[in-house]
Amino acid sequence: MDNQNVNTEENAPMNDSPKSLGSIIGAIIIVIIIILGGFYFWGNKLNEENPENTSEVATTSDEVIDIEADLDTINTDELDVELDNIDAELGL
């Protein structure tokens, strides 16, 4: 009779594996979220300590303003006359 009990216990499916797998996956997801949050707050701390990064944005916008000012000074009427002359030469 003892042999029958041993055989049924060996052949019984293990119900614990899906539950333990789900808990492991959940724990991994939580650890990943904590790590990403740490990187986020660490990046904010570095930005507060290093205000040099914000000056680059101001410099870039100053450069853009200078380029736009140069473009505004170009006389487009002269360009239109030159384009009309090119069109006339090409017969367009």
Order of alpha helices (4+ residues) and beta strands (2+ residues): alpha-alpha-alpha-alpha
